[in-house]
Amino acid sequence: MDNLQRFISQVRSRLVAVLVVNNLLIFADWWVMEKIIGADGTRLVISMVVISILSLTFLPWLSAKYLAQPTKLIWQAILHIAPDAANVPAPNLKKRTIGYDLVMNLVSHVYQLASVVDTIEKTEGSQRQDLKTDFVANAMPLPLLVLDKNETVLFANRATCDYLHRAAGEVIGQNVYSVLDMSFGTEETFDTWLAAAKQTAAVETKQWERVRLQVEGEATQAQFDLTAYFNAENPQGFETMLVLFDRTAAYGRDDQGLGFIELAVHELRTPVTLLRGYIDVFEEELDGKLDPELTGYLDKMNITANGLTAFIKNMLNVARVENDQLTLKLHEEKWPEIVKSVVNDFSLRAKIEGIAIEATIAKGMPTVGVDRVGMYEVLGNLLDNAIKYSGTGKKITIHAGLNKEGLVETTVQDQGAGIPTSIIGNLFDKYYRSHRSRAEVGGTGLGLYLSKAIVRAHGGKIWVNSREGQGSTFGFTVMPYAKLADEQKNGDNNDITRGAHGWIKNHSLYSR
């Protein structure tokens, strides 16, 4: 929850308290007049009217004074630095009040922008691009950039130049996207946020964690937290300010932990491959020679080995996504063949669980431009979840066809217990698993995260519709091959390559 939402929540709770006090006063007046004094109906009504008038007079007066404290502090800060205001003291920010975090954030930005404006107004002509080295921003240990409305860098302090290993002349006057080669772990990147802020807000603040930055001459990526401040129609042209908080060392330790997991899981591949090979030999050599009970054991061994293989693939692919190393090669494929292949591979497991898989594929489906292995993994993850969470449901329905936008849309519907609305928004997060089901159903919380990365790298979308008690429907889209070729404008597109990053760059189709 950001500072603004926290302030709104605080105001809401205070207003509820005021209403409660008002109702208690009226109830107390009625109780005293009725039960203790024994007043008649007329006196009782008069008394309650008087109390109501007094409440409506004093409670709003007290509430307004209290709730206006944040506005008063910000107003005082602006007048304190305004050139046309005299003898206005600075606000006392040591005293905590409602919306304290929001006030501190905004007042800090006001003072910082005032410093920038004051310094640049004192520079003339060519000096505007060569700010004095004693400018206070150059003493900041944090990289600071100021942008104009065209995202051109107007100012970069010394810490920024040191961080990027560039001279000031290589930063100032350049487009910010050519200076900062940033990648984000969320769909709301800096440029998408800034474009939305320019359309809807006069002032806006945003923070991102774990932003990656490719620095020229560095083999490894820098990692930092980013804070952006937007101020529309600034009279001096300083529309956006960026502050970078380096976290390379801390986040690097997390990456090393992920690398260790990748190494450990990678070592499991050989024994699991051998195990699956032995199971295949047993199935072939003992076909028809075992009684039903032993055949069932062999089937369960096969399912377990396949599940472990899927787990290993998910772990390795998630590590590759996080390290920007998972590459998908898109070819022209027949979508019905991929769907039928997944259904056939999961039918035995579903049968053992007492579940029937029913696949409906529209006729005349166009070919699609996909990485066959990647799409198999996506559909396999969705079908695996549907089997796990079917509960008492006995049927899973898969439907594939063209949607209204001309995209190939595939849905997987189960008849399970459904998903609470409160957790749907977290389903595609890495390692997320509902506390309600993690004890009963095994899993890593990586399947949906990886599926989203792969679908997004294909230019598609993935979603879920669910209600408790009514089952769940997961769906995703991929592009027809002809449409993908038109979009890429890359000849006959016999070999289109895309990276399933999980890390999204500004102004990028996420392609290679």
Secondary structure by P-SEA (a helix, b strand, c coil): ccaaaaaaaaaaaaaaaaaaaaaaaaaaaaaaacccccccaaaaaaaaaaaaaaaaccaaaaaaaaaaaaaaaaaaaaaaacccccccccccccccccaaaaaaaaaaaaaaaaaaaaaaaacccccccccccccccccccbbbbbbccccccccccaaaaaaaccccccccccccccccbbbbcccccaaaaaaaaaacccbbbbbbcbbbbbcccccbbbbbbbbbbbbccccccccbbbbbbbaaaaaaaaaaaaaaaaaaaaaaaaaaaaaaaaaaaaaaaacccccaaaaaaaaaaaaaaaaaaaaaaaaaaaaaaaaccbbbbbccccaaaaaaaaaaaaaaaaaaacbbbbbbbbccccccccaaaaaaaaaaaaaaaaaaacccccbbbbbbbbcccccbbbbbbbccccccccccccccccccccccccccccccccaaaaaaaaaaaacccccccccccbbbbbbcccccaaaaaaaaccccccbbbbbccccccccccccc
